[in-house]
Amino acid sequence: MAEKIVQTAGRKSLGEFAPEFAHFNDDILFGENWNNDDIDLKTRCIITVVALMSSGITDSSLTYHLQNAKAHGVTKKEIAAVITHVAFYVGWPKAWAVFNQAKEVWKEEVDENMSALEQYQATLMFPIGDPNPYAKYFSGNSYLAPVSSSQVGIHNVTFEPGCKNNWHVHHAKSGGGQILICVGGKGYYQEWGKDPVLMQPGDCINIPVDVKHWHGAADDSWFSHLAIEVPGEETSTEWLEEVK
């Protein structure tokens, strides 16, 4: 199912002062127009950037739409080509202004000659680490990097696109369990008998003891999460079958 654009800026900024304008902004412009699928979101993002550039608008609204364009697949090379092309029609000074903002939005872009793993590492604040010593319990390549080895064990676990760990259960006589915090990419967590839960940066999952589950990357994205070991007595992990 296509991603749904949701906007609340109108109500947050103008809800009390201009509720009708806020309604038009959040519910009509973004709620209906942006979710019309006659044009794909990437194209719609480019059109919006071009419209704002043509109007000479280079405030925070342009920054938002540049960020939105990047989030929906517009690359550094593509946005540079778009701005250069439009500059011939709307003016060189406008292009300079937009380029200055675009450079900030795409400043995390990396050398395209780097490997996919190196490019992904450049987007993370945590190290990816070494190949996972528990690889036999993962379908695909994964990596493990210790973040904390005292007080509470914390590891950054990274999955290549499509990689998942097997179904497994955390056991403990008391305490125990695990906490997952997504720090990069996109992935899923699923408990036995329930629907998968999407995980994106900032999302947190609390895993109780004795609950059968798995977690791993979406098919089209790398995925990293911090795995935080909840202290407990006689803790262990029971690895089970692969995810089908």
Phi, psi and omega in degrees: 000137182295147179296139179261127177280127179236131181231135178231005184300323181300311181291324180293320184269325189230011185304321180273326184280318182219072184300327181291317177298318179300319177298313179299319182293308187281319188266326183265299182301306182270316184296321181254305185297312182293338180262007173287124187267017174291335175235134180290158187297323179299313179297318180298321178297316180297316180301318181294317177299316179298318180297316180293318178299317180297328180274357181076020181270113182232034179266201184296336179293323176293318178303314179303315184285333172293317177297320178296320179297315179298318181296336181254026166101002178283122183275170178299317179297320181293316181292325177296319179293321179297311182296318179298315180298313183292331181303325180293340183256330186243352174122141181294318179301323178296321179297317179301317181297317181289322178300321180299323178284320181296323179300323179290320182291321182260019184293343178275356177299146185239171180302122183289350176278349177288157177293163179300322179295317179294320179296318180293319179303324181295344180266352186257149173269347178253149178291151175280324176086208186255166175308140187294123178293347177261028187304330183293346178259010182236140175264093186119178182277137177219164186222153184225131178226120178291135177251321177215132179242003178237158183063287178231129179286128178226129177231144170269121180250127182242135181244134171289163181308131178084350182284137178225152170270163180294163168304140179203167183224135173265123180252155174195145175290322174206154183066216176079189186099189184210152175238133177247132174234116180291130180239359179186149176070208184215134180207193183221152171234137179219133172263149181305127179085001180237165178285151176299148178248125179292137177237126176230166186311128181100341180287143183233135178238129175257121184253113178288165174291154174064025176249121179286131186198172170213166173208151182179182187279151169294159183296335186248019185208144165293163183207132176227138173220150169281130175255112183255120182276117179284124182302143179196179181256132180054054180278149178199162177239128177258114181270136185239211187283163176293157177280129180258000000 
